[in-house]
Amino acid sequence: MMRLEIAFVTETFPPEVNGVAMTVGRLVHGMRERGHRVDVIRPRQGEADAGSEHETALPGFPLPGYPGLRFGLPAGRRLARLWRQRRPDLVHVVTEGPLGWSAVATARRLGIPVTSGFHTNFDRYSVHYGLGWMRPAVAAYLRTLHRRTQATMVPTEALAADLAGEGIAGVRVVGRGVDTRLFDPARRSAALRAGWGAADGAPVCLYVGRLAAEKNLGLVEQAYAGIRAVRPDARLVWVGDGPQRAALAARHPEQHFAGMRTGEELAAHYASADLFLFPSLTETYGNVVAEAMASGLAVLAYRSAAAAELIASGLNGVTVAPGDGSAFVEAAVALAGAAEQLPALGAAARAAMLPRSWEHVVERFERVAREALAG
């Protein structure tokens, strides 16, 4: 089959730590493993960042509220020069920032097929930063970009239906994978649990993700307060960083704040807990839900995004109606009160994740890319 040359344009890429960067890194690596040439165009990740082979680093500016992440600046002339020198078969635009918009416009002007990925509900974020009045404009901005591409790749059937209902043609479900070799219950660590002050048999609750307003972290606090009422020996561990960390740590000095963790350290934190609390309603997917399930945790989440697709409530985790905070807290308390059931839920969660490899996701990405070229 014909070898493809694809230009990925993204505002975030490893070693940055977030779900989009991780997903893009997996897709790029997977496509290269399948023999395709993939060039990555992204903002610089520091003053000394000059890119590397098959990576072009361009100017950018910090994203407010997200230290370490940058928006790419418009780069139409640079992209046109780059793609005239070596024309890709396809341009894939990952993010909808200024760099992404200029990539769509340039590819269309040069007659290069262009696809996009829908990874982040930035319009929902605006509500949590006092900018709710901007949400319709932000949503229109995002969706206009995707209407200008030949296919928009999304992680779930529900999101595909939402976008198709808003008039975006060519929406394709590519999905997300999970690394079940990394995220494995076998990484459970008694030493780590002891460091958290968790006695034998005590339920450890875990949150992994950005510590920020859009993640609805007040509900984790409420749920854990309810859990402590029935299980005073329970512990809560927070993994991640963000603008709310200092305030959370000041309110709860008895809780454990592990900071940012990656790789095997992150996997050990998942596997050493018992109950994963995930109250976010702003996710397009939520990679942490899949990682927690692969690690053998019982997951409690709202019935949306990844949780709606992956969790059969009561069988391999628990979901509640989106936005019903009281039901979330009640479910958390019920799970902690019957902690002897958590291992069975976790084992079923692990089994459900075993077939969800990144290899299959990369295959679907390639199939959609070839469809766009044929079209």
N, C-alpha and C positions, 0 to 999 in steps of 0.2 A: 504494500500500500504506500502511496506517495508520502514522503517525508514532508512535514509541514514546517514553515518558518513563522513563528508567532511573536508579536511584540506585546508583552504585558505592560500596561500602564497603571501604576498603583501609587497611592500616597503613603502606603505602609507596607513594610516588608521585613522579614527577619533580619537582624536579631531583635527588632521591636517585638514587644510581648502584648499581643491582643488577638482576638479570634480571627480577624480578617487577615492579619499578617501571617498567622499560622496556616490558615487555609490556602492563601496564595502561595506560600512557600511549598506546601504539599503538592499543589497543582503544578507548579513550575518544575519541581524535582521529578514528579511522576511523568510529566510530558517529556522531559529530557531522558529519563530512563527508557521511555518508549522510542527513543531515537530521533525525536524532533528537536529542532533548534528553537530555543526560547530566549529572547532578549527581554530584559526587565528595564523599564524606564521609571524612575522614582525620584523623590526629593532626597537631597543629601541628609545623612543621619549624623551630622556633625561637621565642623569646619574642615576637618582633614579628610573627609570622605570624598574620594575621587571616583568611586565606583570600582568595578573590576571587570574581568572578561565577561561579556554578555550582560553587563549591567551599566546603564548610563545614569549618573547621579546629577540632578539638576537643582537649581536654587529653589528654596521653599521658605515658609515662615511658620512659626509655632502655632499650633491649634490651641485657642484659648481654653484653659481648663484641662488640657491634656499634655502635661509636660512630656517631652520626648517624642511627641508626634508632630508632624509638620504637614501643612498644605503645600502642594506643589504650585508653583506659579504658572500662568499660561506660557506655553512654549511652542506655539504653532510653527514659528520659523525654524527653530532647532529640530523639531520633529520632522518637518518637511524635508530639511536637508538630510537628516539621518535616513529617512525612508526613501529618498531619491537615490541615495548612495547604495543602499541595500533594501530593496522593497520586500516587506514581509508579505506572506500570503494572507495574514489575518492580524488585525489589531484587536486585543481584548482589553477593555477598560474596566478596571476593578472598582474604582472609587469616583465619586461625582464631584470632586473638587475642581478648582480652576485648571489643573493639569489634565484631568480627565476630560473636561469639556473641550479643551484645545485639541486633545488627541482625537476625539470624535469628529470635530470639525475638519481637522487636517486629513484624517483617513478618508472622510467622505469626499473632500476636495480632490484627493489623489486617486479616487476610485478604488480604494482598498476596502475589502469587507471588514466590518467592525461589529463586535459583539460586546456585551457588558455583563457585569455581575451585580446583583442587588444584595448587599451584605449588611447594611446598617439603616435602621429607621431614624435618621437624623431629625425628621419632622417630629417624632415623639419625644426626642430629647429636649426640644425647645421648651416644652411645658415645664420641665424640671429645673430650668434655669431662668424662670421668670419671663420667658419670651413666647408664651403660648399664643400670643396674638400673631406671631410670625408663622405658626404651624402651616396654615394653608399655602402660604407663599413658598415655604421650604419644600412641602410635599409636591407642589407644582414644578418647582425647580428640579427636583430629583426625577420625577416621572417624565419630564420633557426630554431629559438626556436619554432615557431608556427608549423612548419612542423613536429616537434617531438612530438606533442600532438594529441590526438584523435579528438578533436574538438576545434575550435577557435571561441569564442563568440564575436560578434561585435554589435555596436549600430544601424547601418543603412544598408539598402540594397545596397547602392552605395559602401560602404566600403567592404561589402561582395563580391561584384563583382570584385573590385580591387584586393583583396587578392586572390580570386579564380583564377583570371587571371594571378597571379604571381606563381601559382602552389601550393598554400596552400590548402590541402584537408580538408574537414570537417568543413568549415566555416558555422556558424549558426548565424542568426540574433536574438538577444535577446532583443535589444532595450534599451531605458531608460525611466523612469517614471518621473513624476513631482508631488510635493506635492501641490495640488490645495487648500488644507485647509490652508496651511501656506502662499503660494503665492496667494494673493487674492486682487482684487481692493478695497475691503472694508477697507483695511489698509491705504488708502490714508490719509495723514496728512497735514492739513492746517498749523499747527505749524512748521512742518519740511520744507515745502515750504517757509514759511516766513523766516526761518533761512537761507535758500539759497538765499534770496533776490528776490524771484520770485513773481512778482505782479500777481493779479488775471487775469487769462487768458493768462499769459505768458507761452510759451512752455519751459519745462525743459527737456533737453537732458541728457541722462544717459549712462555711461559705467560702467560695473561691470566685474571684472576679474583681472588677474595678470597684473601689470604695468611693462611690459617687452617687449623686442625687438620683440619677435616672435608673439606678438599680433597686430603688425602693427598700433600702436597708433598714428603715424603721420597723418594717414588718419582721425582719429577722430578730431585732431586739424584742419585739412584742412576743413573738413565738417562743423565744428562749426564756423569757420571764415566765411564761405559762408552763414551759417544760420544767423549770426549776421548782415550780410549786408541787409537781408530782414526783420529780426526780431531783432532789437537792444535790445529788452527786454528779449530775450532768455537767459537761464542760462545752464551751463554745470556742472554736478556733476560726479566725479570719485569715484567709490567704489572699494577698493582693495589696494594692496601694491605690491612692487617689486622694482627692481633696477632702473627703470626709474622715480619713483615717485618724487625724489628730483629735477631732471631736469625739469620735467613737471611743478611742482609747482613754480619753479623759473621763468619759461617762462610765466606762467599764474597765477599770484597772485590773479586775480579777479575771478578765477574759484574755485569751492568747492571740496576739497579733503577730503573725509569722512573716509579714511583708511579702514581697514578690518571690515566688518560687518557680523554678522551671525544671524540665527534664525529670530525672529520677527523684530529685527532692520533692517536686510537686506530686509525682506519682505516689511516693511514700506518705505524704500528707493525706491524699485522698484515701488510700487503702487503710490508714490507721484510724479513720473516723468510722462512724456508724450511720449517721443520718445527715443527708445533704439538704440544706434549706436554700431554695432559690426562688425569691419572690419577684423577679424582674418581669415587667410587661413591655419592655422596649426592644426585646431581641427579635432579630429575623430568624435566628436559630438558637444559639446558646450552646457552644461547644462544651462548656463545662458540665452540662447535664449528661452528655454522652460519656465524657471522661469519668464522671462520678459513677455512672452505671457500670462502665467497663471495669471500674475499680472495686465493684462489689458493694456499693452503697445503696441503701434505700434512699430514694430521692423524693422530696416533696416540692412541688412546683405548681404554678398556675397552668391550666390546660391551654397552652399556646406554644407556638414555635416548636422547638425540638421536643419539649415535654409532651405536647399533644400527639406528636408522631411516634415517639419512642416508648411512652409509658402506657401500659394497660393498668389502669388504676386499681389498686388492691392486689394485683398479681406480681408486678415487678417494680412497684413504686406507687406513689399516690399523687393525684392531681385534683385541683379544685377549680371551680369556675373563675375565669379571669376577673380580677378586681375584687373578689370577695375576701377581704382581709380577715373577717371573723372566721370564715371556714378554714382559711389557711392556718390560723392560730389553733383552732380546735383540732385540726388534723395533726398538727405538730405535737400537741399535748397527748392525743390518743396514741400516736406512734411511740412516743417516749414512755407512755404508761404501759405499753405492751412491748417493751424493748426486746423481749425474747423472739418476737416475730421479725425483727430487722434483718437477721442473717438470711432468712429464707427469701425475703424481698430482694436483698442484695445479690443472692445467688441467681435468682431469676433475671435480675437486671444484667448481670454479667453475661448470662447465656444469650440474652437478646442482642447484646452488642457484638458477639463473636463474628457474625457474618458481615458486619458493616466495615469492610476494609476500604482504605483509601484507594487501593488499586481499582476497585469498581467505580469509584467516583471519578478518577482520572479517565477511565474508559468512557464514561458518559460525557465528560467534558470534551474529549476528542470527537465523539460522535456528533455532538452539537456543533463543534467547530467545522467539521466536514459538511454538515448540513448547510451551514451558513455560506460556505464556499460554493457548494453546489447551487445554492439559491441565487 
